[in-house]
Amino acid sequence: MVENKISFNWIFRWQLLSTIYISLIQLITLILLGRLLPLKELGAYAIFSIVFRFALYSLDPGMFFSMIQQHHSSKQLFRRLMARQWFYMFISVFVFGLIWLLTDMSRNTGSVIIVNSLLIIIIIGAGASVQSQMVRDFRQREIVLVQMIAYTIELVFVVVAVAYFDAVMVFSCGVVLRFILFYGISWFFISVKSSGADEVSLEEMQKMERSSHYNIWSQILSFVQGQYDTVIIVGLFGLSTLGGYILMTEISYMIFAKINPLFNRAIIPVISKALLRSENVDELTRESLRSFLYIIFTLYWLFWMYRTEVIQFAYPDKSADLIYYATFLIPVAFARSINNILVSYVLSLGETRRIFVWNITILIINYLVIILFYLFKGSLESFLWFGIGYGIISAIMLWLLFARLLKEHHIATGIFHVRQVCSFALITLSVWMSHLVITNFVLSLCSSLLLILLVFYFLEKQRLVNWLKLSMV
């Protein structure tokens, strides 16, 4: 148990260092993106972002998921996984290429977006094996250093090039450059030829392949069902609406995109490895999930309360539209963050098939929603309200599934006790009162943060001390 805690905290610390640094760079990039691009061009860039996220969802780690989960590898296994990874990669390129050929999307987005979109699929599909091996071997320090180098060079490139070239081209090329650097530099830390020397039987390899197939299909389904909002907005409201919506989505999801990976990259390898050794994971599961809920709730509650001040500072010319979107999208992002972390816990239990079935169910529901909105020509506001309700309901359903699986695996957690409920209530009240009473943004925010620290000091003192030591469990 102690070894599991050390592994979890070691991974978390290095991921935290990377997250803080990269978040600052991404925040600068997002502010530049929102200020330099008109809403219609933001819509075109959003199409590239969608393809880019699809590549991350489906191909990273892709077929190499089972190596991370099972902690087995051999040269023969690696070749088999790589062959199937390339198959998925080329199918993805073919499908997106066909979409551009058969629709008027190419006319609305431009050739640069098309080329960079297909290129990023190939780069991620071909390079994901390197990072997967590093994650499997707990080489978080190397991953962090390479990420920081890649993001820094991307930002320098964007700042310099945007003065001379088209902004859409520069921002999309910056993402491509980042991943070329990330996978290229990673190659110096770990070679494909050193992918492991375990003896893996044919039966075990086939089992790992099935697990990875389920993971890829689940991730693709998760991505597709998550794009139902994009389909509705493009179809009913156009690229200009999509541009502002996606920009605010990027900002709202930044907390999700930074906090969740800190836990995800520790949860799956550490808990799955402990379960393989038949070790007790009750405390590890309970304490890591509590820490996650405290952090994600506090950050999203602060963001929602101070959304007007933050957006007016970052995007003075577009603040009215973006504040409207933020009112709805921040709660949706919070709900999806909960969904995402629960999926990681379920995957760590080896339940890839359950997640696959879950994603199929959500996919069917989402596209039934699309049909209904197209038939009845629903308004943008009704769609945004629906998003909040849908996000909350799906989070509750997934939580119930997670609780049932914990019982099946004989894992006792007891996440919420009176102390945790009181802590959440006091954090909510403290931020709300500070925002209501103190009109100055900086003073109000400082007051909120101070009161939050006092809540944790009196109700979760040991947890606060652990956090200051950069330990989550």
C-alpha positions in Angstrom: 0.0 0.0 0.0 2.8 2.4 0.9 4.5 1.7 -2.4 1.3 2.5 -4.3 0.9 5.8 -2.5 4.5 6.7 -3.3 4.0 5.8 -7.0 0.8 7.8 -7.1 2.3 10.9 -5.5 5.5 10.7 -7.6 3.5 10.7 -10.8 1.2 13.5 -9.5 4.1 15.8 -8.5 5.7 15.7 -11.9 2.4 16.0 -13.7 1.5 19.0 -11.5 4.8 20.8 -12.4 4.0 20.3 -16.1 0.4 21.3 -15.7 1.1 24.6 -14.0 3.7 25.6 -16.6 1.7 24.4 -19.6 -1.5 26.0 -18.3 0.2 29.4 -18.3 1.4 28.9 -21.9 -2.0 27.6 -23.1 -3.8 30.5 -21.4 -1.6 33.0 -23.2 -2.2 31.1 -26.5 -6.0 31.1 -25.9 -6.0 34.8 -25.2 -4.1 35.5 -28.4 -6.4 33.1 -30.3 -9.5 34.8 -29.1 -8.2 38.4 -29.7 -6.7 37.8 -33.1 -9.3 35.7 -34.8 -12.8 36.9 -35.8 -15.7 34.6 -34.7 -16.0 33.0 -38.2 -12.2 32.2 -38.4 -12.5 30.8 -34.8 -15.1 28.5 -36.2 -12.7 27.3 -38.9 -10.0 26.7 -36.3 -12.5 24.9 -34.2 -12.8 22.3 -37.0 -9.1 21.6 -36.7 -9.4 21.4 -32.9 -12.1 18.8 -33.3 -10.0 16.6 -35.5 -7.0 17.1 -33.2 -9.0 16.0 -30.2 -10.3 13.0 -32.1 -6.7 11.9 -32.7 -5.9 12.3 -29.0 -9.0 10.5 -27.9 -8.7 7.5 -30.2 -4.9 7.1 -30.9 -3.2 8.2 -27.6 -2.6 5.7 -26.1 -4.7 3.9 -28.6 -3.7 0.2 -29.0 -1.0 0.7 -26.3 -3.5 1.2 -23.6 -3.2 -2.5 -22.5 0.6 -2.1 -22.1 -0.1 0.7 -19.5 -2.8 -1.2 -17.8 -1.3 -4.7 -17.7 2.4 -3.7 -17.4 3.4 -6.4 -19.9 5.4 -6.0 -23.1 7.5 -7.9 -25.6 8.8 -7.1 -29.0 6.2 -9.4 -30.6 3.4 -7.8 -28.7 4.6 -4.4 -29.5 4.7 -5.2 -33.3 1.1 -6.5 -33.1 -0.1 -3.5 -31.3 1.7 -1.1 -33.6 0.2 -2.8 -36.7 -3.3 -2.3 -35.4 -2.5 1.2 -34.3 -1.5 2.1 -37.9 -4.6 0.5 -39.2 -6.8 2.8 -37.0 -4.6 5.8 -38.0 -5.1 5.2 -41.7 -8.8 4.6 -41.3 -9.1 7.9 -39.5 -7.2 9.8 -42.2 -9.4 8.2 -44.8 -12.7 9.0 -43.0 -11.9 12.6 -42.4 -10.5 13.0 -45.9 -13.8 11.6 -47.3 -15.8 14.0 -45.1 -13.9 17.0 -46.6 -14.3 15.6 -50.1 -18.1 15.0 -49.8 -19.1 18.1 -48.0 -18.5 21.9 -48.4 -16.4 21.8 -45.3 -13.2 22.4 -47.3 -14.6 25.7 -48.7 -15.5 27.0 -45.3 -12.2 26.0 -43.5 -9.5 26.2 -46.2 -6.7 23.9 -47.4 -4.3 24.6 -44.5 -6.8 23.4 -41.9 -7.4 20.2 -43.9 -3.7 19.4 -44.4 -2.8 20.1 -40.7 -5.8 18.1 -39.5 -4.8 15.0 -41.4 -1.1 15.5 -40.5 -1.9 15.7 -36.7 -3.7 12.4 -37.0 -0.7 10.7 -38.5 1.8 12.3 -36.0 -0.3 11.2 -33.0 -1.0 7.8 -34.4 2.6 7.1 -35.1 4.1 8.7 -32.0 1.7 7.5 -29.2 3.8 4.4 -28.6 6.7 6.3 -27.2 4.7 8.2 -24.6 2.8 5.0 -23.7 6.1 3.2 -22.9 7.2 6.1 -20.8 3.9 6.2 -18.9 4.1 2.4 -18.3 7.6 2.7 -16.9 6.6 5.6 -14.7 9.0 8.0 -16.4 7.0 11.1 -15.5 10.0 13.4 -15.2 11.1 12.8 -18.8 7.5 13.3 -20.0 7.2 16.5 -18.1 10.4 18.0 -19.4 9.6 17.1 -23.0 6.1 18.6 -22.7 7.4 21.8 -21.3 10.0 22.1 -24.1 7.5 21.4 -26.8 4.9 23.9 -25.5 7.5 26.6 -25.0 8.7 26.3 -28.6 5.1 26.3 -29.9 4.4 29.5 -28.0 7.5 31.2 -29.4 6.7 30.1 -32.9 3.1 31.4 -32.6 4.1 34.8 -31.2 6.8 35.3 -33.9 4.9 33.9 -36.9 1.5 35.5 -36.3 3.0 38.9 -37.2 3.8 37.6 -40.7 1.4 34.8 -41.6 -2.3 34.0 -41.5 -3.3 33.5 -37.8 -5.4 30.4 -38.5 -2.5 28.8 -40.3 0.0 29.8 -37.5 -2.1 28.4 -34.6 -2.8 25.1 -36.4 0.8 24.7 -37.5 1.9 25.4 -33.9 -0.1 22.4 -32.6 1.5 20.2 -35.3 5.0 21.5 -34.4 4.4 20.8 -30.7 3.6 17.1 -31.3 6.5 16.6 -33.7 8.8 18.0 -31.1 7.2 16.0 -28.2 7.4 12.6 -29.9 10.7 13.4 -31.5 12.5 14.4 -28.3 10.8 11.6 -26.5 12.5 9.2 -28.9 15.9 10.1 -27.2 14.5 8.9 -23.8 13.1 5.6 -24.9 13.4 3.6 -28.1 10.8 1.3 -29.7 13.5 -1.4 -29.7 13.5 -1.3 -25.9 9.8 -1.9 -25.6 10.2 -4.7 -23.0 11.5 -8.2 -22.6 8.6 -9.9 -20.9 7.5 -13.4 -22.0 3.9 -12.8 -23.1 1.8 -15.8 -24.3 -0.3 -15.7 -27.4 -3.4 -16.0 -25.3 -2.3 -13.0 -23.1 -1.4 -11.0 -26.2 -4.9 -11.6 -27.7 -6.5 -10.6 -24.4 -4.4 -7.4 -24.3 -5.4 -6.6 -27.9 -9.1 -7.0 -27.2 -8.7 -4.7 -24.2 -7.0 -2.1 -26.4 -9.6 -2.5 -29.1 -12.4 -1.9 -26.6 -10.5 1.1 -25.3 -10.1 2.6 -28.8 -13.8 2.0 -29.7 -14.9 3.4 -26.3 -12.7 6.5 -26.8 -14.0 7.0 -30.4 -17.6 6.6 -29.2 -16.9 8.9 -26.3 -15.5 11.5 -28.7 -18.4 11.1 -31.2 -21.1 11.3 -28.6 -19.3 14.4 -27.2 -19.5 16.2 -30.5 -23.3 16.3 -30.7 -23.3 19.9 -29.6 -20.9 20.8 -32.4 -23.2 19.1 -35.0 -26.2 21.0 -33.6 -24.5 24.4 -33.5 -22.9 24.1 -37.0 -26.1 22.9 -38.5 -28.6 25.3 -36.9 -26.5 28.4 -36.0 -23.4 28.5 -38.3 -19.6 28.8 -38.0 -19.8 32.3 -36.3 -21.7 30.9 -33.4 -19.5 27.8 -33.3 -16.4 30.1 -33.0 -17.5 31.8 -29.8 -19.0 28.6 -28.4 -15.8 26.6 -29.0 -13.5 29.4 -27.6 -15.6 29.4 -24.4 -15.6 25.7 -24.4 -11.8 25.6 -24.6 -11.6 28.0 -21.6 -14.3 26.3 -19.6 -12.6 22.9 -20.2 -9.1 24.1 -19.4 -9.6 23.2 -15.7 -10.9 19.8 -16.7 -8.1 19.3 -19.3 -5.4 20.1 -16.7 -6.7 18.6 -13.4 -8.1 15.3 -14.7 -4.9 14.1 -16.5 -3.0 14.7 -13.2 -5.1 12.0 -11.6 -5.8 9.9 -14.7 -2.2 9.2 -15.4 -1.7 8.0 -11.9 -5.0 6.3 -11.3 -4.9 3.7 -14.2 -1.3 2.5 -13.9 -1.1 2.5 -10.1 -4.5 1.1 -9.2 -4.5 -1.5 -12.0 -1.0 -2.6 -10.9 -2.1 -2.9 -7.3 -5.1 -5.0 -8.3 -2.9 -7.3 -10.4 -0.9 -7.9 -7.2 -4.2 -8.5 -5.3 -3.4 -5.5 -3.0 -5.9 -3.5 -1.1 -6.8 -0.2 -2.9 -9.7 1.0 -0.7 -7.8 3.9 0.8 -6.0 4.8 -2.4 -9.3 5.0 -4.3 -11.1 6.9 -1.5 -8.5 9.5 -0.8 -7.5 10.2 -4.4 -11.2 10.6 -5.4 -11.9 12.9 -2.5 -8.9 15.1 -3.3 -10.0 15.3 -6.9 -13.5 16.3 -6.0 -12.3 19.0 -3.6 -10.0 20.5 -6.2 -12.2 20.3 -9.2 -15.3 21.6 -7.4 -13.4 24.5 -5.8 -11.8 25.6 -9.1 -15.0 25.4 -11.1 -17.0 27.2 -8.5 -14.5 30.0 -8.4 -14.5 30.3 -12.2 -18.3 30.4 -12.4 -18.6 33.1 -9.7 -15.9 35.3 -11.3 -16.6 34.4 -15.0 -17.7 38.0 -15.9 -14.5 39.6 -14.5 -12.2 37.1 -16.0 -13.7 37.1 -19.5 -14.0 40.9 -19.6 -10.3 41.1 -18.9 -9.2 38.5 -21.4 -11.6 39.3 -24.3 -12.9 42.9 -24.0 -14.2 42.9 -27.6 -16.1 39.6 -27.4 -17.0 39.5 -23.7 -20.8 39.8 -24.0 -21.2 36.7 -26.1 -18.5 34.7 -24.2 -20.0 35.5 -20.8 -23.4 34.2 -22.0 -21.8 30.9 -23.2 -19.7 30.6 -20.0 -22.9 30.7 -17.8 -23.9 27.4 -19.3 -20.6 25.8 -20.3 -18.8 26.0 -17.0 -21.4 23.7 -15.2 -21.3 21.3 -18.3 -17.5 21.2 -18.1 -17.7 20.4 -14.4 -20.1 17.5 -15.0 -18.0 16.1 -17.8 -14.9 16.3 -15.6 -16.7 14.1 -13.0 -17.7 11.7 -15.8 -14.1 11.6 -17.1 -12.5 10.8 -13.7 -15.1 8.1 -13.0 -14.3 6.5 -16.4 -10.6 6.3 -15.4 -11.5 4.6 -12.1 -13.7 2.1 -14.0 -10.9 1.5 -16.6 -8.4 0.9 -13.8 -10.6 -2.0 -12.6 -10.2 -3.5 -16.1 -13.9 -2.8 -17.1 -13.2 -1.7 -20.6 -16.2 -3.5 -22.0 -18.6 -1.7 -19.5 -17.2 1.6 -20.6 -17.7 0.6 -24.3 -21.4 -0.3 -23.6 -21.8 3.0 -21.7 -20.4 5.0 -24.6 -22.7 3.3 -27.1 -25.7 4.1 -24.9 -24.6 7.8 -24.6 -23.9 7.9 -28.3 -27.5 6.8 -29.2 -29.0 9.3 -26.8 -26.9 12.2 -28.1 -27.8 11.6 -31.7 -31.5 11.2 -30.8 -31.1 14.7 -29.3 -29.6 16.0 -32.6 -32.6 14.6 -34.5 -35.1 16.2 -32.1 -33.3 19.6 -32.2 -33.2 19.6 -36.0 -36.9 18.5 -36.2 -38.2 21.2 -33.8 -35.6 23.9 -34.6 -34.6 24.4 -31.0 -33.2 27.7 -29.9 -29.6 28.1 -28.7 -30.6 28.9 -25.2 -32.8 25.8 -24.9 -29.9 23.7 -26.2 -27.5 25.2 -23.6 -30.0 24.5 -20.8 -30.4 21.0 -22.0 -26.6 20.6 -21.9 -26.5 21.4 -18.2 -29.3 19.0 -17.3 -27.9 16.2 -19.5 -24.4 16.6 -18.0 -25.7 16.3 -14.4 -27.9 13.3 -15.2 -25.1 11.4 -17.0 -22.7 12.1 -14.1 -25.2 10.7 -11.6 -25.8 7.6 -13.7 -22.0 6.9 -14.1 -21.5 7.4 -10.4 -24.1 4.8 -9.7 -22.3 2.4 -12.1 -19.0 3.1 -10.4 -20.4 2.4 -7.0 -21.8 -0.9 -8.2 -18.5 -1.9 -9.7 -16.7 -1.1 -6.5 -19.0 -3.5 -4.7 -18.3 -6.2 -7.3 -14.6 -5.8 -6.9 -14.9 -5.7 -3.0 -13.5 -2.2 -2.8 -14.9 -0.2 0.2 -14.6 3.6 -0.1 -17.2 5.7 1.6 -16.4 8.9 -0.2 -18.8 11.3 1.5 -19.0 11.7 5.3 -20.4 14.7 7.3 -17.0 16.4 7.2 -16.8 16.3 3.4 -20.4 17.6 3.0 -19.7 20.5 5.4 -16.5 21.3 3.6 -18.2 21.6 0.2 -21.1 23.6 1.7 -18.7 26.1 3.4 -16.6 26.5 0.3 -19.7 27.3 -1.7 -20.9 29.8 0.8 -17.5 31.5 1.3 -17.0 32.2 -2.4 -20.5 33.4 -2.9 -20.4 35.8 0.0 -17.0 37.2 -1.0 -18.2 37.9 -4.5 -21.4 39.4 -3.2 -19.9 41.7 -0.6 -16.6 42.8 -2.1 -16.8 44.6 -5.4 -13.1 44.8 -6.2 -12.2 41.7 -8.2 -8.7 41.2 -6.8 -9.8 41.7 -3.2 -12.8 39.5 -3.6 -10.8 36.7 -5.2 -8.2 36.9 -2.4 -10.9 36.8 0.2 -12.4 33.7 -1.4 -9.1 32.0 -1.5 -8.3 32.8 2.1 -11.7 31.6 3.3 -11.3 28.3 1.3 -7.9 27.8 3.0 -9.5 28.3 6.4 -12.2 25.7 5.6 -9.6 23.2 4.7 -7.4 24.1 7.7 -10.2 23.4 10.2 -12.0 20.5 8.5 -9.3 18.8 6.3 -6.1 19.9 8.0 -4.1 16.7 7.2 -5.2 16.8 3.6 -4.2 20.4 3.3 -0.7 19.5 4.7 -0.4 16.7 2.2 -1.4 19.0 -0.7 1.3 21.5 0.4 3.7 18.5 0.2 2.3 17.8 -3.3 0.8 14.5 -2.1 -2.8 13.6 -3.0 -3.1 10.5 -0.9 
